[in-house]
Amino acid sequence: MNNNDILRRLRYALDISNPTMIEIFKLSGCSIEQPTLIKLLKKEEEEEFISCSNPLMSLFLDGLIVHKRGRRESDAGQPPKPDAGLNNNAILKKLRIALDLKEEDMLAVMGLAGVKLSKAELSALFRNKGHKHYKECGDQFLRNFLQGLTIRNRNINPEQNTGE
């Protein structure tokens, strides 16, 4: 799953408009114009597609955290540093923070997508990479999480195909 796909799915799941997307990027210190945003939201096979890099995706997620939760007192005036080594685990963790999801909320979102997992399996995704119980978050898991978010936030019947 590439960052552009994640960006599109998040935009749909959270019902974020283009002006709000631009504002979210600005909250992380990244200035993006509407034409650039449109190109980031295109699919790979479409003309004028621009690939969303890990640092750019990280800035969007950091901006989403500020947009949803407000800026932390200790970070006042300091834009976040983009994470070039962004992976699915880090994306999941940033989404959990931005949306203020507790363990039960995460399990419920995954349940909406038809995925059942234990608290231990979930916590393994948030452990440090060197930890013996660390588990890598695969593309399918992240895809299911975003589908569960879509179902939850858009009040979609789980049997319906979201099309995203």
Phi and psi in degrees as GROMACS dihedral restraints (atoms count N, CA, C in turn):
[ dihedral_restraints ]
;  ai    aj    ak    al  type     phi  dphi    fc
    3     4     5     6     1   -92.3    20    10
    4     5     6     7     1   166.6    20    10
    6     7     8     9     1   -61.9    20    10
    7     8     9    10     1   -33.7    20    10
    9    10    11    12     1   -63.9    20    10
   10    11    12    13     1   -41.2    20    10
   12    13    14    15     1   -62.9    20    10
   13    14    15    16     1   -43.7    20    10
   15    16    17    18     1   -62.3    20    10
   16    17    18    19     1   -44.4    20    10
   18    19    20    21     1   -60.0    20    10
   19    20    21    22     1   -45.6    20    10
   21    22    23    24     1   -61.9    20    10
   22    23    24    25     1   -46.4    20    10
   24    25    26    27     1   -65.4    20    10
   25    26    27    28     1   -39.4    20    10
   27    28    29    30     1   -64.6    20    10
   28    29    30    31     1   -44.3    20    10
   30    31    32    33     1   -57.6    20    10
   31    32    33    34     1   -43.9    20    10
   33    34    35    36     1   -69.4    20    10
   34    35    36    37     1   -47.8    20    10
   36    37    38    39     1   -61.0    20    10
   37    38    39    40     1   -39.8    20    10
   39    40    41    42     1   -96.5    20    10
   40    41    42    43     1     2.4    20    10
   42    43    44    45     1    52.6    20    10
   43    44    45    46     1    57.0    20    10
   45    46    47    48     1   -99.6    20    10
   46    47    48    49     1   128.1    20    10
   48    49    50    51     1   -79.2    20    10
   49    50    51    52     1   164.9    20    10
   51    52    53    54     1   -58.6    20    10
   52    53    54    55     1   -47.5    20    10
   54    55    56    57     1   -59.8    20    10
   55    56    57    58     1   -35.7    20    10
   57    58    59    60     1   -70.0    20    10
   58    59    60    61     1   -37.7    20    10
   60    61    62    63     1   -59.7    20    10
   61    62    63    64     1   -45.3    20    10
   63    64    65    66     1   -62.4    20    10
   64    65    66    67     1   -41.3    20    10
   66    67    68    69     1   -64.5    20    10
   67    68    69    70     1   -39.9    20    10
   69    70    71    72     1   -61.9    20    10
   70    71    72    73     1   -43.7    20    10
   72    73    74    75     1   -60.5    20    10
   73    74    75    76     1   -42.6    20    10
   75    76    77    78     1   -61.8    20    10
   76    77    78    79     1   -35.0    20    10
   78    79    80    81     1   -62.5    20    10
   79    80    81    82     1   -21.2    20    10
   81    82    83    84     1   -99.4    20    10
   82    83    84    85     1     6.6    20    10
   84    85    86    87     1    87.3    20    10
   85    86    87    88     1    14.3    20    10
   87    88    89    90     1  -111.6    20    10
   88    89    90    91     1   121.1    20    10
   90    91    92    93     1   -96.4    20    10
   91    92    93    94     1   117.9    20    10
   93    94    95    96     1  -125.9    20    10
   94    95    96    97     1   134.9    20    10
   96    97    98    99     1   -90.4    20    10
   97    98    99   100     1   158.9    20    10
   99   100   101   102     1   -53.0    20    10
  100   101   102   103     1   -47.0    20    10
  102   103   104   105     1   -60.4    20    10
  103   104   105   106     1   -37.5    20    10
  105   106   107   108     1   -66.7    20    10
  106   107   108   109     1   -42.7    20    10
  108   109   110   111     1   -59.5    20    10
  109   110   111   112     1   -44.6    20    10
  111   112   113   114     1   -58.1    20    10
  112   113   114   115     1   -41.2    20    10
  114   115   116   117     1   -69.2    20    10
  115   116   117   118     1   -32.8    20    10
  117   118   119   120     1   -69.4    20    10
  118   119   120   121     1   -29.7    20    10
  120   121   122   123     1   -86.3    20    10
  121   122   123   124     1    -5.3    20    10
  123   124   125   126     1   -74.7    20    10
  124   125   126   127     1   160.8    20    10
  126   127   128   129     1   -87.3    20    10
  127   128   129   130     1   157.6    20    10
  129   130   131   132     1   -52.2    20    10
  130   131   132   133     1   -38.3    20    10
  132   133   134   135     1   -79.3    20    10
  133   134   135   136     1    -9.4    20    10
  135   136   137   138     1   -81.8    20    10
  136   137   138   139     1   151.1    20    10
  138   139   140   141     1   -66.1    20    10
  139   140   141   142     1   144.1    20    10
  141   142   143   144     1    68.6    20    10
  142   143   144   145     1    17.2    20    10
  144   145   146   147     1   -59.1    20    10
  145   146   147   148     1   134.9    20    10
  147   148   149   150     1  -119.1    20    10
  148   149   150   151     1   129.9    20    10
  150   151   152   153     1   -73.2    20    10
  151   152   153   154     1   136.1    20    10
  153   154   155   156     1   -89.5    20    10
  154   155   156   157     1   112.2    20    10
  156   157   158   159     1   -73.3    20    10
  157   158   159   160     1   163.8    20    10
  159   160   161   162     1   -58.4    20    10
  160   161   162   163     1   -46.5    20    10
  162   163   164   165     1   -60.1    20    10
  163   164   165   166     1   -39.1    20    10
  165   166   167   168     1   -67.2    20    10
  166   167   168   169     1   -42.0    20    10
  168   169   170   171     1   -63.3    20    10
  169   170   171   172     1   -40.8    20    10
  171   172   173   174     1   -61.4    20    10
  172   173   174   175     1   -42.0    20    10
  174   175   176   177     1   -63.7    20    10
  175   176   177   178     1   -40.3    20    10
  177   178   179   180     1   -61.7    20    10
  178   179   180   181     1   -46.4    20    10
  180   181   182   183     1   -64.5    20    10
  181   182   183   184     1   -38.5    20    10
  183   184   185   186     1   -64.7    20    10
  184   185   186   187     1   -40.1    20    10
  186   187   188   189     1   -65.2    20    10
  187   188   189   190     1   -36.3    20    10
  189   190   191   192     1   -64.4    20    10
  190   191   192   193     1   -39.3    20    10
  192   193   194   195     1   -60.8    20    10
  193   194   195   196     1   -46.8    20    10
  195   196   197   198     1   -65.1    20    10
  196   197   198   199     1   -41.4    20    10
  198   199   200   201     1   -60.8    20    10
  199   200   201   202     1   -43.4    20    10
  201   202   203   204     1   -84.6    20    10
  202   203   204   205     1   -34.3    20    10
  204   205   206   207     1  -116.4    20    10
  205   206   207   208     1   -14.1    20    10
  207   208   209   210     1    91.1    20    10
  208   209   210   211     1   162.0    20    10
  210   211   212   213     1   -78.7    20    10
  211   212   213   214     1   138.6    20    10
  213   214   215   216     1   -70.1    20    10
  214   215   216   217     1   145.2    20    10
  216   217   218   219     1   -55.9    20    10
  217   218   219   220     1   -42.4    20    10
  219   220   221   222     1   -69.3    20    10
  220   221   222   223     1   -19.0    20    10
  222   223   224   225     1  -100.7    20    10
  223   224   225   226     1     5.8    20    10
  225   226   227   228     1   -54.8    20    10
  226   227   228   229     1   125.0    20    10
  228   229   230   231     1    81.8    20    10
  229   230   231   232     1    -7.0    20    10
  231   232   233   234     1  -108.0    20    10
  232   233   234   235     1   115.3    20    10
  234   235   236   237     1   -69.7    20    10
  235   236   237   238     1   144.6    20    10
  237   238   239   240     1   -66.2    20    10
  238   239   240   241     1   152.5    20    10
  240   241   242   243     1   -87.5    20    10
  241   242   243   244     1   130.2    20    10
  243   244   245   246     1   -66.1    20    10
  244   245   246   247     1   147.0    20    10
  246   247   248   249     1  -100.0    20    10
  247   248   249   250     1   107.1    20    10
  249   250   251   252     1   -71.9    20    10
  250   251   252   253     1   -24.7    20    10
  252   253   254   255     1   -94.3    20    10
  253   254   255   256     1    30.8    20    10
  255   256   257   258     1   -60.4    20    10
  256   257   258   259     1   132.3    20    10
  258   259   260   261     1  -131.9    20    10
  259   260   261   262     1   178.9    20    10
  261   262   263   264     1   -60.5    20    10
  262   263   264   265     1   -36.0    20    10
  264   265   266   267     1   -62.6    20    10
  265   266   267   268     1   -44.5    20    10
  267   268   269   270     1   -66.5    20    10
  268   269   270   271     1   -38.4    20    10
  270   271   272   273     1   -62.8    20    10
  271   272   273   274     1   -46.7    20    10
  273   274   275   276     1   -60.3    20    10
  274   275   276   277     1   -42.6    20    10
  276   277   278   279     1   -64.7    20    10
  277   278   279   280     1   -43.3    20    10
  279   280   281   282     1   -66.0    20    10
  280   281   282   283     1   -36.9    20    10
  282   283   284   285     1   -67.2    20    10
  283   284   285   286     1   -38.9    20    10
  285   286   287   288     1   -61.0    20    10
  286   287   288   289     1   -42.7    20    10
  288   289   290   291     1   -67.3    20    10
  289   290   291   292     1   -49.1    20    10
  291   292   293   294     1   -58.7    20    10
  292   293   294   295     1   -42.1    20    10
  294   295   296   297     1   -93.2    20    10
  295   296   297   298     1     4.3    20    10
  297   298   299   300     1    51.7    20    10
  298   299   300   301     1    50.8    20    10
  300   301   302   303     1   -93.0    20    10
  301   302   303   304     1   127.9    20    10
  303   304   305   306     1   -86.5    20    10
  304   305   306   307     1   173.2    20    10
  306   307   308   309     1   -54.5    20    10
  307   308   309   310     1   -45.9    20    10
  309   310   311   312     1   -63.5    20    10
  310   311   312   313     1   -38.0    20    10
  312   313   314   315     1   -63.7    20    10
  313   314   315   316     1   -43.3    20    10
  315   316   317   318     1   -61.6    20    10
  316   317   318   319     1   -44.7    20    10
  318   319   320   321     1   -64.2    20    10
  319   320   321   322     1   -38.1    20    10
  321   322   323   324     1   -66.2    20    10
  322   323   324   325     1   -41.7    20    10
  324   325   326   327     1   -62.7    20    10
  325   326   327   328     1   -44.0    20    10
  327   328   329   330     1   -65.2    20    10
  328   329   330   331     1   -36.5    20    10
  330   331   332   333     1   -61.7    20    10
  331   332   333   334     1   -37.5    20    10
  333   334   335   336     1   -62.4    20    10
  334   335   336   337     1   -29.8    20    10
  336   337   338   339     1   -88.3    20    10
  337   338   339   340     1     4.7    20    10
  339   340   341   342     1    83.7    20    10
  340   341   342   343     1    17.2    20    10
  342   343   344   345     1  -109.3    20    10
  343   344   345   346     1   124.0    20    10
  345   346   347   348     1  -106.9    20    10
  346   347   348   349     1   129.7    20    10
  348   349   350   351     1  -147.3    20    10
  349   350   351   352     1   159.6    20    10
  351   352   353   354     1   -87.6    20    10
  352   353   354   355     1   166.9    20    10
  354   355   356   357     1   -61.8    20    10
  355   356   357   358     1   -37.0    20    10
  357   358   359   360     1   -65.1    20    10
  358   359   360   361     1   -41.3    20    10
  360   361   362   363     1   -64.1    20    10
  361   362   363   364     1   -39.7    20    10
  363   364   365   366     1   -66.7    20    10
  364   365   366   367     1   -46.6    20    10
  366   367   368   369     1   -64.8    20    10
  367   368   369   370     1   -27.1    20    10
  369   370   371   372     1   -62.6    20    10
  370   371   372   373     1   -28.6    20    10
  372   373   374   375     1   -71.7    20    10
  373   374   375   376     1   -21.9    20    10
  375   376   377   378     1  -103.3    20    10
  376   377   378   379     1     5.0    20    10
  378   379   380   381     1   -79.0    20    10
  379   380   381   382     1   162.7    20    10
  381   382   383   384     1   -68.5    20    10
  382   383   384   385     1   149.3    20    10
  384   385   386   387     1   -55.8    20    10
  385   386   387   388     1   -34.6    20    10
  387   388   389   390     1   -80.5    20    10
  388   389   390   391     1   -10.1    20    10
  390   391   392   393     1   -66.5    20    10
  391   392   393   394     1   143.5    20    10
  393   394   395   396     1   -66.4    20    10
  394   395   396   397     1   -21.4    20    10
  396   397   398   399     1  -103.4    20    10
  397   398   399   400     1    11.0    20    10
  399   400   401   402     1   -63.2    20    10
  400   401   402   403     1   139.5    20    10
  402   403   404   405     1  -130.5    20    10
  403   404   405   406     1   133.1    20    10
  405   406   407   408     1   -73.5    20    10
  406   407   408   409     1   137.1    20    10
  408   409   410   411     1   -85.8    20    10
  409   410   411   412     1   115.5    20    10
  411   412   413   414     1   -81.0    20    10
  412   413   414   415     1   165.7    20    10
  414   415   416   417     1   -58.7    20    10
  415   416   417   418     1   -41.4    20    10
  417   418   419   420     1   -64.7    20    10
  418   419   420   421     1   -38.6    20    10
  420   421   422   423     1   -63.6    20    10
  421   422   423   424     1   -47.3    20    10
  423   424   425   426     1   -63.6    20    10
  424   425   426   427     1   -40.7    20    10
  426   427   428   429     1   -60.0    20    10
  427   428   429   430     1   -44.3    20    10
  429   430   431   432     1   -65.1    20    10
  430   431   432   433     1   -38.9    20    10
  432   433   434   435     1   -61.2    20    10
  433   434   435   436     1   -45.5    20    10
  435   436   437   438     1   -65.8    20    10
  436   437   438   439     1   -34.3    20    10
  438   439   440   441     1   -66.1    20    10
  439   440   441   442     1   -42.8    20    10
  441   442   443   444     1   -61.3    20    10
  442   443   444   445     1   -39.8    20    10
  444   445   446   447     1   -61.9    20    10
  445   446   447   448     1   -42.4    20    10
  447   448   449   450     1   -61.4    20    10
  448   449   450   451     1   -47.1    20    10
  450   451   452   453     1   -60.5    20    10
  451   452   453   454     1   -44.9    20    10
  453   454   455   456     1   -67.4    20    10
  454   455   456   457     1   -46.0    20    10
  456   457   458   459     1   -82.3    20    10
  457   458   459   460     1   -22.8    20    10
  459   460   461   462     1  -108.2    20    10
  460   461   462   463     1     6.9    20    10
  462   463   464   465     1    51.2    20    10
  463   464   465   466     1    48.4    20    10
  465   466   467   468     1   -92.9    20    10
  466   467   468   469     1   140.6    20    10
  468   469   470   471     1   -67.1    20    10
  469   470   471   472     1   125.7    20    10
  471   472   473   474     1   -55.6    20    10
  472   473   474   475     1   -22.0    20    10
  474   475   476   477     1   -76.7    20    10
  475   476   477   478     1   -19.2    20    10
  477   478   479   480     1   -75.9    20    10
  478   479   480   481     1   147.8    20    10
  480   481   482   483     1   -86.2    20    10
  481   482   483   484     1   125.6    20    10
  483   484   485   486     1   -74.1    20    10
  484   485   486   487     1   -21.8    20    10
  486   487   488   489     1    79.5    20    10
  487   488   489   490     1    -5.8    20    10
